[in-house]
Amino acid sequence: MLDLIEYSFFYIDTVGRRLTSSETERFGVKQTPNKAIEELNTRFRQAAVGYRFEAKHILRVDSELIHSEMVRPALRLLSDGRFAGPEQEFLSAHAHYRAGEHKDCVTDALNAFESTMKAICKAKGWEDYAKGATASHLVKHLRAKGLIPDYLEQSFDQLVATLMSGLPRVRNEEGGHGQGALPRETPSYVAAYALHLSAAKIVFLVKAMEAGEV
């Protein structure tokens, strides 16, 4: 059912926006795409089903506050063409999360985080990092390039420590390595943590890059 709703509203959000006034009158269209999407999201919220249509996809929403403060800004920032790769990975992480594929969600969320750092390096001409650099190495590289101002070093120590160890550790333990003789389940709360933490870090990194472009 969700797939059908997603396809229908993808059509509304793309083809519907290209209809002329005469076509909307001929087809009996009563709502603009924005109003239709707003009504769908209102109905989702009223039914407490935990989903929202955004960025042409139905996303699982565990907290409206987290979604509005982390996920939505991340999607907006990643819509910049320079971040097409991480945007695709971030949306893929959400698709896996919605489907209950938690291990794949963790992997794609962390891939989006790493790809964002690589995209920033490419945009800034900072691609002089080692081939096969891990997330931790990429964070050190960006810090050395001054993405985090020196005068804020102490204030950002805890944030940098999270950037260097939080997400990579989740991936190493839950996503990117062999699972042994028995299948290992990734709990939904671990997937949610990885997804939302990656969103927060993506927002921080891209906003820091944009601040340097002013």
N, C-alpha and C positions, 0 to 999 in steps of 0.2 A: 504494500500500500504506500509506504513512504517513497519507494522508487517511482511510483506513478505520480505522486504529488510533486516530487522533485522534477520529473520530466515535464509535467504540465507547467510548472512555474518557471522552469528554465525557458520554455517556449514563450511564456508571457513576458519574461524579463528580456528576451532578445528580439524575437519576431514582433511581439506586441508593441515594442517601442518604435518599430519602423512603420507602423500603420499610419496612413494619412487620416485626416479628419473624416473624409468621405468614406474611407474603408471602415473606420470604427462605427460610423452610423449605419452602413450597409450590413455589417456583421452583427449589429446589435450590442456592441461593447458598451457596458455601463460604467466601467471603472478604468482608471489609468493603471498601468503596471505597478506604480508605487503604492496606490491605494489597495490594490489586490494583495500585494505582498504584505502590506501593513495589516490588513485584515487577517491573512493567514497566520502571521506571527502572533496577533492578538488572540486568535482562537487556540493556537498552540499553548500560549501562556495561560489562558483561562482553563484549558483542559489539563494543565500541569503535566504535559507529556514530555517536556524536556527537550524540545527541538525548536529550531529556528531556521528560516530560509534566508541565506545571506551569501553574497559573492557567488550567486548562481548555483548554490548547493544547499541541501538541508544539513545543518550542523547540529550535533548533539550539544545541549546546553545544560550543564549541571548547576550552574549558578549564573543568574542574570548579571550580577555584579562583576564576577570574573570575566564573563563574556564581554561585557561592555568596556571593562578597563584593560583587558589583555588581548582577547582573541580578535575583537573587532578592529582595534588599532593595528594589530599585526597584519590582518588581512588588507587593511587600507594601505599600509606602508609597502607590503609585498606586491601590491598591484602595479607598482612602478616596474616598467619593462626590464629594468636591470636585475630584478629579482624574480624573473619568470621561473627559474629552476626551484628555488626555495618555496615559492608560492605553490607550485604544483605538489611538492613534497608535503607542505603543511596541510593542504586540502586533502591529500591522500591520507595523512595521519587522521584527520577528522572522519574520513570515510571508513577507515578501519575501526575507529573508536565507535562509530555509530553501529557498525556491524558486529561489534563485540570481539573483534580481532585485536586483542590488546597488545600482543607482542609486536605485531606489525605496526600498530599505532606508535608504540615507543620508538621503534626503529626509524620510522618516517619523520616523527617529530624531531628526533635528534639529527637526522640527515638535513632537515630544513634549517636547523640552528647552524650546523657546520656550513651548509651551502650559503647561508646568509653572510657568514664571515668571509667566505671565498669571493662572493659577489662584491662585497665591500672592498676587499683587496684589489679586485679587478677594476672597480670604478675609480679607486684612488691611485692606481698604479703601484700597488704594494705587493706584487706577486713574487717577491723575492723570499718566499718561505720554502722550506724543504718539501720535496715531493713526498706525498703521502702523509702530510702533517695531520696530526690528530686535532680534536677540538681544543685540547689543552694547549697545544703548540700554537694553534691559530689565535687563541686568546692572548697568549704571551706576545705574539707577533703584533697584534693590534695595539696592545698596551705600549709596546716599544715604539710604535709609530705615533703615539700620542693621541690615540682616539679617546682615551681617558686622560683628562688634563692633570698635569703634575700637582697643581695646587689643590686638587681634590683627591689626591692619592689616599690619604688616611680615611676619608669618608667612604671611598669606594673599595677599601680593602676587603670587607666582607662580601660585597657584591662580586668582586673579581674572584675571590675564593670559590664562590658559588658557580660562577661562569666556568672556572677551570676544573672543578671537581664534581659539581652536582649532576649536570646532565650526562657527561661522559660516564660517570659511575653507574647511573641508572641503565644506560645502554649496555655497558659491559656486563652488568649482572643480569639484565632481563631481556636484552634484545639481540646483540650482535655476535654471540658466540655459541658453540655447540652446547646442547642441553643435557648430554649424558645419556645413560641407558633408558631412563624414564622421561616421558614428556613433562616439561615444566610449565606450569600455568603462570601467566602474568596477571595479577589481580587488576580489576578495573580501576581501583584507586591509584595504583602505580602508573597506569596508562594516563589517567587524568592528570596526575602530578607532572609527568613528562610533557604532556601536551600543553598545559597551562604555563609551566616553567619555561618551556621553549618559546612560547608566545611572548612572555614578559622579557626574555633576553633578546628576542628579535626586535621588539619595540625599542629597547634601550640602545642596541647597537645601531639600528638604522637612524634613530633620532640623533645619536652622537655623530654619525656620519653627516647627516643633513646640517647639523649645527656648524660643522667645519666647512660647509660649502657656502655659508652666508658671507 
